[in-house]
Amino acid sequence: MEIRYHSTRSNTETITASQAILKGLADDGGLFVPTEIPRFDFDIADLPSMTYQETAYEVMKLFLTDFTEDELKYCINSAYDKKFDTELIAPLVEKDGAHYLELFHGKTIAFKDMALSILPYLMTTSAKKNGVKNEIVILTATSGDTGKAALAGFADVEGTSIIVFYPKDGVSPIQKKQMVTEPGKNTFVVGINGNFDDAQTGVKNIFADKELAKKLDENGYQFSSANSINIGRLVPQAVYYVYAYGQLVKNGTIKSGDKINVVVPTGNFGNILAAYYAKNMGLPIEKLVCASNENKVLFDFFDNGTYDRKREFILTSSPSMDILISSNLERLIYRITGDDTAKTAEFMKNLSEKGEYTITADMKEKLVDFAGGYATEEQTAGEIAKVYADTGYVLDPHTAVASYVRRSVLSDDPLPAVVASTASPYKFTRSVMQAIDGAKYESMEDFELVDELCKLSKVEIPYAVESIRTAPILHKTICEKDEMRDVVINRLIKS
Ligand SMILES: *Cc1c(COP(=O)(O)O)cnc(C)c1O
C-alpha cells in the first residue's frame, strides 16, 4: 500500500515520503502527515528474534513506501553501525521497577542520535530519487541536543551543509561545547540572544520566506529541516518502541501480545508522538504518559484541554524540554480532529495569534490513551538521588523527570513501564552531581565533575565527552533573534 503525505493544514496536494523528507515543513506552515498510519504487516511474535536493524526495516518500510528495499536497507545499515557503542543500539535496563530504554548510545549521547544518524542518508537518498541538484542546507533550531546530533549526522556529508541556531544561555555547558567545537567543514553554529522558542520561530519564518527560497535557488541552494518536525525523524523514532517490546518478550517480562505502558520525557512532542504512531500501527501499548518539567504546558493541555503558551518560560535542569510550543503536537491535534485539516489550521491560527486554543469535548475523548504528569526541579533532583541511592544507576535530568512521573502517575499500574531514557548523565554532569550531593560538588569544574561521575556510576566516560575536553572553539557567531535571516544570507550568499 502506498503511503503519501500532506500538510496537517490542507490535504489538496499529496507528495511522496522522499519529497516530504526533502521539504521538511509544508508550504502552508503545517507538518507533513501520512495519508494513513500503516498497520504492521508482520507478526509481533517475531520481534524478539529481530535485530535493531531488522526491526527498523520492518517499521520504516511501511511509512517510506517510495524507497526501494536496497535504498532503505542502505540507510539503516549506514546509520545503525559502529557509531553506536552497543550492538543492541537501544538497550533496555531494568532498575527499581522501571524498564529504562537507553536511547543515548549514539555519537552525541542523546536520543536525538536515534533519528539524526539516519536522516542524512534518508535525505541524500531522497535528493537522488528526486533529481535534486541544489546543495541541501539544513537549518535547525536547537534546545541543545538536536544541534550537536544534527551537526554530527550531517558533518561533511556531500551535497549538504548545516546551520544550527541555539539559545546562547539556554543550553548546558557541555552541550554548548559540543556544538561550538564541531569541526565539519560544512557546518555553521550560531548562538542567539533569545530562548529556544525564539530560535524555532526564527527558523520557521525563514522556511516560510518564499522570496528567500527563490534567491537561494538561484544560487544553487535549498533549505531542509532536521528538526523533529521532519517526517524523516519521526519515522525512525517509532522503531525503538517496537524493538523495546520485542526485548521485553525476549527477557520474559511479558508474553507476546501483552500490554505495556510507555513514559516519555517530552519537549517538542516528537518522541512520544512516535510511540503513539507505534501504538496505532499495532504495538500493544496501553498508556502513553507525557512527562513534563516545570514548563508544564502539555500537562495542563492533557488535564484541561487548553493549550496555553502564554506563561513564563522557565530554564530548568532538563533544557531539552524547556519548550512552550510543542510543534509535533499539531500532528496529534490533526488526528483527534478526525483528520480534519481545516480545523487543525484554525487551532494553529489561534495558537499563533492568541497564544492558546481549546479542543472540543469530542477531541478530548480521543486522548484517552494519554496521561500527563510533571516533575518540579526539586522532584527531578530527588529522583536522581533516590534511584542512585537505591540502585547505583545514574539518570540524567530528562530521564529523571520521566522516572518521577512514572512513580507518581503509574504508581498502582501493574503493567511494565518503558521509560524513554533520553540522555546520558554525562551530558548534564553538573545537574546530576548536584542532585546526588550538592555541597560536595558545588565548586568543581565541569570536567572534574565528569571524572567524579565516572567514579560514582562506574560507567566509562563516553568518547563524545572525552573528545571535547581540549577541543578548540571554532564557532563564535552570536546574533539577535531578528538577525537570523541575515546571518543565513551572509553565510550562503556573500553579497
Ligand atoms: C529532545 C529531547 C527531549 C524531548 O523530546 P521531544 O521529542 O522534543 O519531545 C527529551 N530529552 C532529551 C535529552 C532530549 O534531547
The ligand as a Tripos MOL2 file, in Angstrom:
@<TRIPOS>MOLECULE
LIG
   15    15     1     0     0
SMALL
NO_CHARGES

@<TRIPOS>ATOM
      1 C1         14.8480   16.4020   22.6560 C.3       1 LIG1
      2 C2         14.9170   15.7920   23.9740 C.ar      1 LIG1
      3 C3         13.7540   15.5120   24.7090 C.ar      1 LIG1
      4 C4         12.3740   15.8770   24.2220 C.3       1 LIG1
      5 O1         11.9860   15.1240   23.1020 O.3       1 LIG1
      6 P1         10.8150   15.6550   22.1630 P.3       1 LIG1
      7 O2         10.7900   14.6970   21.0290 O.co2     1 LIG1
      8 O3         11.2270   17.0290   21.7170 O.co2     1 LIG1
      9 O4          9.5830   15.6740   22.9660 O.co2     1 LIG1
     10 C5         13.8870   14.8860   25.9330 C.ar      1 LIG1
     11 N1         15.1030   14.5890   26.4460 N.ar      1 LIG1
     12 C6         16.2350   14.8490   25.7660 C.ar      1 LIG1
     13 C7         17.5390   14.5140   26.3930 C.3       1 LIG1
     14 C8         16.1790   15.4420   24.5120 C.ar      1 LIG1
     15 O5         17.3210   15.6970   23.8530 O.3       1 LIG1
@<TRIPOS>BOND
     1     1     2 1
     2     2     3 ar
     3     2    14 ar
     4     3     4 1
     5     3    10 ar
     6     4     5 1
     7     5     6 1
     8     6     7 2
     9     6     8 1
    10     6     9 1
    11    10    11 ar
    12    11    12 ar
    13    12    13 1
    14    12    14 ar
    15    14    15 1
@<TRIPOS>SUBSTRUCTURE
     1 LIG1         1 GROUP 0 **** ****
